[in-house]
């Protein structure tokens, strides 16, 4: 289930593994959302269900996706922040919600 994260941890800055361990215990599995009730204008993409599911269930979508979601990185989709993991960690540290390890 977390194969993408595990596969990319080695490429992330030091401390990312510890941060992932913290976050992983707080994650929950949710049903996929394949359609979305609001307009979503972008090319069909294999990651569209990921975006729709995150918008339905989450406050933030963390991704290293370089193909389908690259244009959305650093923006939001109907209130869903779309960030690279490092940008999210930095945001959380600045807000005082997380400390560096």
VORO-816511 format. One record per atom (N, C-alpha, C): residue number from 1; residue in one letter; chain; x, y, z. Coordinates in steps of 0.2 Angstrom, whole numbers, plus 5000, padded with zeros to 4 digits. Layout:
// VORO-816511
nr NUM, rest A, kette A, px X, py Y, pz Z $
...
END
This chain:
// VORO-816511
nr 1, rest X, kette A, px 5004, py 4994, pz 5000 $
nr 1, rest X, kette A, px 5000, py 5000, pz 5000 $
nr 1, rest X, kette A, px 5004, py 5006, pz 5000 $
nr 2, rest X, kette A, px 5010, py 5006, pz 5003 $
nr 2, rest X, kette A, px 5014, py 5012, pz 5004 $
nr 2, rest X, kette A, px 5021, py 5011, pz 5000 $
nr 3, rest X, kette A, px 5020, py 5007, pz 4994 $
nr 3, rest X, kette A, px 5026, py 5005, pz 4990 $
nr 3, rest X, kette A, px 5029, py 5011, pz 4987 $
nr 4, rest X, kette A, px 5025, py 5016, pz 4985 $
nr 4, rest X, kette A, px 5028, py 5022, pz 4982 $
nr 4, rest X, kette A, px 5032, py 5026, pz 4987 $
nr 5, rest X, kette A, px 5030, py 5027, pz 4993 $
nr 5, rest X, kette A, px 5033, py 5031, pz 4998 $
nr 5, rest X, kette A, px 5040, py 5027, pz 5000 $
nr 6, rest X, kette A, px 5039, py 5020, pz 5001 $
nr 6, rest X, kette A, px 5045, py 5016, pz 5003 $
nr 6, rest X, kette A, px 5050, py 5017, pz 4998 $
nr 7, rest X, kette A, px 5048, py 5017, pz 4991 $
nr 7, rest X, kette A, px 5053, py 5017, pz 4986 $
nr 7, rest X, kette A, px 5057, py 5023, pz 4985 $
nr 8, rest X, kette A, px 5054, py 5029, pz 4988 $
nr 8, rest X, kette A, px 5057, py 5035, pz 4987 $
nr 8, rest X, kette A, px 5060, py 5038, pz 4993 $
nr 9, rest X, kette A, px 5059, py 5035, pz 4999 $
nr 9, rest X, kette A, px 5062, py 5037, pz 5005 $
nr 9, rest X, kette A, px 5070, py 5039, pz 5004 $
nr 10, rest X, kette A, px 5073, py 5034, pz 5001 $
nr 10, rest X, kette A, px 5081, py 5035, pz 5000 $
nr 10, rest X, kette A, px 5083, py 5041, pz 4997 $
nr 11, rest X, kette A, px 5079, py 5044, pz 4992 $
nr 11, rest X, kette A, px 5080, py 5050, pz 4988 $
nr 11, rest X, kette A, px 5078, py 5056, pz 4992 $
nr 12, rest X, kette A, px 5075, py 5056, pz 4998 $
nr 12, rest X, kette A, px 5073, py 5061, pz 5002 $
nr 12, rest X, kette A, px 5078, py 5063, pz 5007 $
nr 13, rest X, kette A, px 5078, py 5070, pz 5009 $
nr 13, rest X, kette A, px 5083, py 5072, pz 5014 $
nr 13, rest X, kette A, px 5083, py 5068, pz 5020 $
nr 14, rest X, kette A, px 5089, py 5068, pz 5024 $
nr 14, rest X, kette A, px 5089, py 5065, pz 5030 $
nr 14, rest X, kette A, px 5083, py 5066, pz 5035 $
nr 15, rest X, kette A, px 5081, py 5062, pz 5039 $
nr 15, rest X, kette A, px 5075, py 5063, pz 5043 $
nr 15, rest X, kette A, px 5069, py 5061, pz 5040 $
nr 16, rest X, kette A, px 5068, py 5061, pz 5034 $
nr 16, rest X, kette A, px 5062, py 5059, pz 5030 $
nr 16, rest X, kette A, px 5059, py 5052, pz 5033 $
nr 17, rest X, kette A, px 5064, py 5048, pz 5034 $
nr 17, rest X, kette A, px 5062, py 5041, pz 5036 $
nr 17, rest X, kette A, px 5058, py 5041, pz 5043 $
nr 18, rest X, kette A, px 5061, py 5045, pz 5047 $
nr 18, rest X, kette A, px 5058, py 5046, pz 5054 $
nr 18, rest X, kette A, px 5052, py 5049, pz 5054 $
nr 19, rest X, kette A, px 5051, py 5054, pz 5049 $
nr 19, rest X, kette A, px 5045, py 5058, pz 5049 $
nr 19, rest X, kette A, px 5040, py 5053, pz 5046 $
nr 20, rest X, kette A, px 5042, py 5049, pz 5041 $
nr 20, rest X, kette A, px 5037, py 5044, pz 5038 $
nr 20, rest X, kette A, px 5034, py 5040, pz 5043 $
nr 21, rest X, kette A, px 5039, py 5037, pz 5047 $
nr 21, rest X, kette A, px 5037, py 5033, pz 5053 $
nr 21, rest X, kette A, px 5031, py 5036, pz 5057 $
nr 22, rest X, kette A, px 5032, py 5042, pz 5059 $
nr 22, rest X, kette A, px 5027, py 5046, pz 5063 $
nr 22, rest X, kette A, px 5021, py 5046, pz 5059 $
nr 23, rest X, kette A, px 5021, py 5048, pz 5053 $
nr 23, rest X, kette A, px 5015, py 5049, pz 5049 $
nr 23, rest X, kette A, px 5011, py 5043, pz 5047 $
nr 24, rest X, kette A, px 5015, py 5037, pz 5046 $
nr 24, rest X, kette A, px 5012, py 5031, pz 5044 $
nr 24, rest X, kette A, px 5007, py 5028, pz 5049 $
nr 25, rest X, kette A, px 5008, py 5029, pz 5056 $
nr 25, rest X, kette A, px 5004, py 5027, pz 5061 $
nr 25, rest X, kette A, px 4997, py 5031, pz 5061 $
nr 26, rest X, kette A, px 4997, py 5037, pz 5058 $
nr 26, rest X, kette A, px 4991, py 5041, pz 5058 $
nr 26, rest X, kette A, px 4987, py 5040, pz 5052 $
nr 27, rest X, kette A, px 4989, py 5036, pz 5047 $
nr 27, rest X, kette A, px 4985, py 5035, pz 5041 $
nr 27, rest X, kette A, px 4980, py 5030, pz 5041 $
nr 28, rest X, kette A, px 4974, py 5031, pz 5037 $
nr 28, rest X, kette A, px 4969, py 5026, pz 5037 $
nr 28, rest X, kette A, px 4967, py 5025, pz 5030 $
nr 29, rest X, kette A, px 4965, py 5019, pz 5028 $
nr 29, rest X, kette A, px 4963, py 5017, pz 5022 $
nr 29, rest X, kette A, px 4956, py 5019, pz 5021 $
nr 30, rest X, kette A, px 4954, py 5022, pz 5015 $
nr 30, rest X, kette A, px 4948, py 5025, pz 5013 $
nr 30, rest X, kette A, px 4946, py 5022, pz 5006 $
nr 31, rest X, kette A, px 4939, py 5022, pz 5005 $
nr 31, rest X, kette A, px 4937, py 5020, pz 4998 $
nr 31, rest X, kette A, px 4939, py 5025, pz 4993 $
nr 32, rest X, kette A, px 4940, py 5022, pz 4987 $
nr 32, rest X, kette A, px 4942, py 5026, pz 4981 $
nr 32, rest X, kette A, px 4936, py 5030, pz 4979 $
nr 33, rest X, kette A, px 4937, py 5036, pz 4976 $
nr 33, rest X, kette A, px 4932, py 5040, pz 4973 $
nr 33, rest X, kette A, px 4934, py 5040, pz 4966 $
nr 34, rest X, kette A, px 4930, py 5038, pz 4961 $
nr 34, rest X, kette A, px 4931, py 5038, pz 4954 $
nr 34, rest X, kette A, px 4928, py 5043, pz 4950 $
nr 35, rest X, kette A, px 4923, py 5046, pz 4953 $
nr 35, rest X, kette A, px 4920, py 5052, pz 4950 $
nr 35, rest X, kette A, px 4920, py 5058, pz 4955 $
nr 36, rest X, kette A, px 4919, py 5064, pz 4952 $
nr 36, rest X, kette A, px 4919, py 5070, pz 4956 $
nr 36, rest X, kette A, px 4913, py 5074, pz 4954 $
nr 37, rest X, kette A, px 4910, py 5077, pz 4959 $
nr 37, rest X, kette A, px 4904, py 5081, pz 4958 $
nr 37, rest X, kette A, px 4905, py 5088, pz 4956 $
nr 38, rest X, kette A, px 4911, py 5090, pz 4956 $
nr 38, rest X, kette A, px 4912, py 5097, pz 4954 $
nr 38, rest X, kette A, px 4916, py 5097, pz 4948 $
nr 39, rest X, kette A, px 4916, py 5102, pz 4944 $
nr 39, rest X, kette A, px 4920, py 5102, pz 4937 $
nr 39, rest X, kette A, px 4928, py 5101, pz 4939 $
nr 40, rest X, kette A, px 4931, py 5097, pz 4935 $
nr 40, rest X, kette A, px 4938, py 5096, pz 4935 $
nr 40, rest X, kette A, px 4940, py 5096, pz 4928 $
nr 41, rest X, kette A, px 4943, py 5101, pz 4926 $
nr 41, rest X, kette A, px 4946, py 5102, pz 4919 $
nr 41, rest X, kette A, px 4953, py 5101, pz 4918 $
nr 42, rest X, kette A, px 4955, py 5095, pz 4916 $
nr 42, rest X, kette A, px 4962, py 5093, pz 4915 $
nr 42, rest X, kette A, px 4962, py 5086, pz 4911 $
nr 43, rest X, kette A, px 4967, py 5085, pz 4907 $
nr 43, rest X, kette A, px 4967, py 5079, pz 4903 $
nr 43, rest X, kette A, px 4966, py 5073, pz 4907 $
nr 44, rest X, kette A, px 4963, py 5068, pz 4904 $
nr 44, rest X, kette A, px 4962, py 5061, pz 4908 $
nr 44, rest X, kette A, px 4969, py 5059, pz 4910 $
nr 45, rest X, kette A, px 4970, py 5056, pz 4916 $
nr 45, rest X, kette A, px 4976, py 5054, pz 4919 $
nr 45, rest X, kette A, px 4975, py 5048, pz 4923 $
nr 46, rest X, kette A, px 4980, py 5044, pz 4924 $
nr 46, rest X, kette A, px 4979, py 5038, pz 4928 $
nr 46, rest X, kette A, px 4979, py 5040, pz 4935 $
nr 47, rest X, kette A, px 4981, py 5046, pz 4937 $
nr 47, rest X, kette A, px 4981, py 5048, pz 4944 $
nr 47, rest X, kette A, px 4975, py 5052, pz 4946 $
nr 48, rest X, kette A, px 4970, py 5052, pz 4941 $
nr 48, rest X, kette A, px 4964, py 5056, pz 4943 $
nr 48, rest X, kette A, px 4960, py 5053, pz 4949 $
nr 49, rest X, kette A, px 4959, py 5046, pz 4949 $
nr 49, rest X, kette A, px 4956, py 5043, pz 4955 $
nr 49, rest X, kette A, px 4960, py 5045, pz 4962 $
nr 50, rest X, kette A, px 4966, py 5046, pz 4961 $
nr 50, rest X, kette A, px 4970, py 5048, pz 4967 $
nr 50, rest X, kette A, px 4968, py 5055, pz 4969 $
nr 51, rest X, kette A, px 4968, py 5059, pz 4965 $
nr 51, rest X, kette A, px 4966, py 5066, pz 4966 $
nr 51, rest X, kette A, px 4959, py 5067, pz 4969 $
nr 52, rest X, kette A, px 4954, py 5063, pz 4965 $
nr 52, rest X, kette A, px 4947, py 5063, pz 4968 $
nr 52, rest X, kette A, px 4947, py 5060, pz 4975 $
nr 53, rest X, kette A, px 4950, py 5055, pz 4976 $
nr 53, rest X, kette A, px 4950, py 5052, pz 4983 $
nr 53, rest X, kette A, px 4952, py 5056, pz 4988 $
nr 54, rest X, kette A, px 4958, py 5059, pz 4986 $
nr 54, rest X, kette A, px 4961, py 5064, pz 4991 $
nr 54, rest X, kette A, px 4957, py 5070, pz 4993 $
nr 55, rest X, kette A, px 4954, py 5072, pz 4987 $
nr 55, rest X, kette A, px 4949, py 5078, pz 4988 $
nr 55, rest X, kette A, px 4943, py 5076, pz 4993 $
nr 56, rest X, kette A, px 4941, py 5070, pz 4992 $
nr 56, rest X, kette A, px 4935, py 5068, pz 4996 $
nr 56, rest X, kette A, px 4937, py 5067, pz 5003 $
nr 57, rest X, kette A, px 4943, py 5065, pz 5005 $
nr 57, rest X, kette A, px 4944, py 5062, pz 5011 $
nr 57, rest X, kette A, px 4950, py 5066, pz 5015 $
nr 58, rest X, kette A, px 4954, py 5070, pz 5012 $
nr 58, rest X, kette A, px 4960, py 5072, pz 5015 $
nr 58, rest X, kette A, px 4960, py 5080, pz 5015 $
nr 59, rest X, kette A, px 4965, py 5083, pz 5018 $
nr 59, rest X, kette A, px 4967, py 5090, pz 5018 $
nr 59, rest X, kette A, px 4972, py 5091, pz 5014 $
nr 60, rest X, kette A, px 4977, py 5086, pz 5013 $
nr 60, rest X, kette A, px 4983, py 5087, pz 5008 $
nr 60, rest X, kette A, px 4984, py 5081, pz 5005 $
nr 61, rest X, kette A, px 4987, py 5082, pz 4999 $
nr 61, rest X, kette A, px 4989, py 5076, pz 4995 $
nr 61, rest X, kette A, px 4997, py 5077, pz 4994 $
nr 62, rest X, kette A, px 5000, py 5072, pz 4996 $
nr 62, rest X, kette A, px 5007, py 5072, pz 4996 $
nr 62, rest X, kette A, px 5009, py 5068, pz 4990 $
nr 63, rest X, kette A, px 5013, py 5071, pz 4985 $
nr 63, rest X, kette A, px 5015, py 5067, pz 4979 $
nr 63, rest X, kette A, px 5022, py 5069, pz 4977 $
nr 64, rest X, kette A, px 5025, py 5064, pz 4974 $
nr 64, rest X, kette A, px 5032, py 5065, pz 4970 $
nr 64, rest X, kette A, px 5030, py 5064, pz 4962 $
nr 65, rest X, kette A, px 5024, py 5064, pz 4961 $
nr 65, rest X, kette A, px 5022, py 5063, pz 4954 $
nr 65, rest X, kette A, px 5025, py 5068, pz 4949 $
nr 66, rest X, kette A, px 5028, py 5066, pz 4944 $
nr 66, rest X, kette A, px 5031, py 5071, pz 4939 $
nr 66, rest X, kette A, px 5027, py 5071, pz 4933 $
nr 67, rest X, kette A, px 5022, py 5067, pz 4932 $
nr 67, rest X, kette A, px 5019, py 5067, pz 4925 $
nr 67, rest X, kette A, px 5012, py 5069, pz 4926 $
nr 68, rest X, kette A, px 5007, py 5066, pz 4929 $
nr 68, rest X, kette A, px 5000, py 5068, pz 4929 $
nr 68, rest X, kette A, px 4999, py 5074, pz 4933 $
nr 69, rest X, kette A, px 5002, py 5074, pz 4939 $
nr 69, rest X, kette A, px 5000, py 5079, pz 4944 $
nr 69, rest X, kette A, px 5005, py 5085, pz 4944 $
nr 70, rest X, kette A, px 5010, py 5085, pz 4940 $
nr 70, rest X, kette A, px 5015, py 5091, pz 4941 $
nr 70, rest X, kette A, px 5012, py 5098, pz 4940 $
nr 71, rest X, kette A, px 5007, py 5099, pz 4936 $
nr 71, rest X, kette A, px 5004, py 5106, pz 4935 $
nr 71, rest X, kette A, px 5001, py 5108, pz 4942 $
nr 72, rest X, kette A, px 4999, py 5103, pz 4946 $
nr 72, rest X, kette A, px 4995, py 5105, pz 4952 $
nr 72, rest X, kette A, px 4999, py 5105, pz 4958 $
nr 73, rest X, kette A, px 5006, py 5103, pz 4958 $
nr 73, rest X, kette A, px 5010, py 5104, pz 4963 $
nr 73, rest X, kette A, px 5011, py 5111, pz 4966 $
nr 74, rest X, kette A, px 5010, py 5112, pz 4972 $
nr 74, rest X, kette A, px 5010, py 5119, pz 4975 $
nr 74, rest X, kette A, px 5004, py 5123, pz 4975 $
nr 75, rest X, kette A, px 4999, py 5120, pz 4972 $
nr 75, rest X, kette A, px 4992, py 5123, pz 4972 $
nr 75, rest X, kette A, px 4987, py 5119, pz 4976 $
nr 76, rest X, kette A, px 4981, py 5121, pz 4975 $
nr 76, rest X, kette A, px 4975, py 5117, pz 4978 $
nr 76, rest X, kette A, px 4970, py 5115, pz 4973 $
nr 77, rest X, kette A, px 4966, py 5110, pz 4975 $
nr 77, rest X, kette A, px 4961, py 5107, pz 4971 $
nr 77, rest X, kette A, px 4955, py 5107, pz 4975 $
nr 78, rest X, kette A, px 4950, py 5112, pz 4975 $
nr 78, rest X, kette A, px 4944, py 5112, pz 4979 $
nr 78, rest X, kette A, px 4946, py 5112, pz 4986 $
nr 79, rest X, kette A, px 4951, py 5115, pz 4988 $
nr 79, rest X, kette A, px 4953, py 5116, pz 4995 $
nr 79, rest X, kette A, px 4958, py 5111, pz 4997 $
nr 80, rest X, kette A, px 4960, py 5106, pz 4993 $
nr 80, rest X, kette A, px 4965, py 5101, pz 4994 $
nr 80, rest X, kette A, px 4972, py 5103, pz 4992 $
nr 81, rest X, kette A, px 4976, py 5104, pz 4997 $
nr 81, rest X, kette A, px 4983, py 5106, pz 4996 $
nr 81, rest X, kette A, px 4987, py 5100, pz 4992 $
nr 82, rest X, kette A, px 4990, py 5102, pz 4987 $
nr 82, rest X, kette A, px 4994, py 5097, pz 4983 $
nr 82, rest X, kette A, px 5002, py 5099, pz 4984 $
nr 83, rest X, kette A, px 5005, py 5095, pz 4988 $
nr 83, rest X, kette A, px 5012, py 5096, pz 4989 $
nr 83, rest X, kette A, px 5017, py 5091, pz 4989 $
nr 84, rest X, kette A, px 5023, py 5092, pz 4987 $
nr 84, rest X, kette A, px 5028, py 5087, pz 4988 $
nr 84, rest X, kette A, px 5029, py 5086, pz 4995 $
nr 85, rest X, kette A, px 5031, py 5080, pz 4997 $
nr 85, rest X, kette A, px 5032, py 5078, pz 5004 $
nr 85, rest X, kette A, px 5037, py 5083, pz 5008 $
nr 86, rest X, kette A, px 5043, py 5085, pz 5005 $
nr 86, rest X, kette A, px 5047, py 5090, pz 5008 $
nr 86, rest X, kette A, px 5044, py 5096, pz 5009 $
nr 87, rest X, kette A, px 5040, py 5099, pz 5005 $
nr 87, rest X, kette A, px 5037, py 5105, pz 5006 $
nr 87, rest X, kette A, px 5031, py 5105, pz 5011 $
nr 88, rest X, kette A, px 5028, py 5099, pz 5012 $
nr 88, rest X, kette A, px 5023, py 5098, pz 5017 $
nr 88, rest X, kette A, px 5027, py 5098, pz 5024 $
nr 89, rest X, kette A, px 5032, py 5094, pz 5024 $
nr 89, rest X, kette A, px 5036, py 5094, pz 5031 $
nr 89, rest X, kette A, px 5038, py 5101, pz 5033 $
nr 90, rest X, kette A, px 5041, py 5105, pz 5028 $
nr 90, rest X, kette A, px 5043, py 5112, pz 5029 $
nr 90, rest X, kette A, px 5037, py 5116, pz 5032 $
nr 91, rest X, kette A, px 5032, py 5115, pz 5029 $
nr 91, rest X, kette A, px 5026, py 5119, pz 5031 $
nr 91, rest X, kette A, px 5024, py 5117, pz 5038 $
nr 92, rest X, kette A, px 5024, py 5111, pz 5039 $
nr 92, rest X, kette A, px 5022, py 5109, pz 5046 $
nr 92, rest X, kette A, px 5027, py 5111, pz 5051 $
nr 93, rest X, kette A, px 5033, py 5111, pz 5050 $
nr 93, rest X, kette A, px 5038, py 5113, pz 5054 $
nr 93, rest X, kette A, px 5038, py 5121, pz 5056 $
nr 94, rest X, kette A, px 5037, py 5125, pz 5050 $
nr 94, rest X, kette A, px 5036, py 5132, pz 5051 $
nr 94, rest X, kette A, px 5030, py 5133, pz 5055 $
nr 95, rest X, kette A, px 5024, py 5130, pz 5055 $
nr 95, rest X, kette A, px 5018, py 5131, pz 5059 $
nr 95, rest X, kette A, px 5019, py 5128, pz 5066 $
nr 96, rest X, kette A, px 5024, py 5124, pz 5067 $
nr 96, rest X, kette A, px 5025, py 5122, pz 5074 $
nr 96, rest X, kette A, px 5022, py 5115, pz 5075 $
nr 97, rest X, kette A, px 5019, py 5112, pz 5070 $
nr 97, rest X, kette A, px 5016, py 5106, pz 5071 $
nr 97, rest X, kette A, px 5020, py 5100, pz 5071 $
nr 98, rest X, kette A, px 5027, py 5101, pz 5069 $
nr 98, rest X, kette A, px 5031, py 5095, pz 5069 $
nr 98, rest X, kette A, px 5038, py 5098, pz 5070 $
nr 99, rest X, kette A, px 5042, py 5094, pz 5073 $
nr 99, rest X, kette A, px 5049, py 5095, pz 5074 $
nr 99, rest X, kette A, px 5054, py 5091, pz 5070 $
nr 100, rest X, kette A, px 5060, py 5094, pz 5069 $
nr 100, rest X, kette A, px 5065, py 5090, pz 5065 $
nr 100, rest X, kette A, px 5068, py 5085, pz 5069 $
nr 101, rest X, kette A, px 5070, py 5079, pz 5066 $
nr 101, rest X, kette A, px 5073, py 5074, pz 5070 $
nr 101, rest X, kette A, px 5080, py 5074, pz 5068 $
END
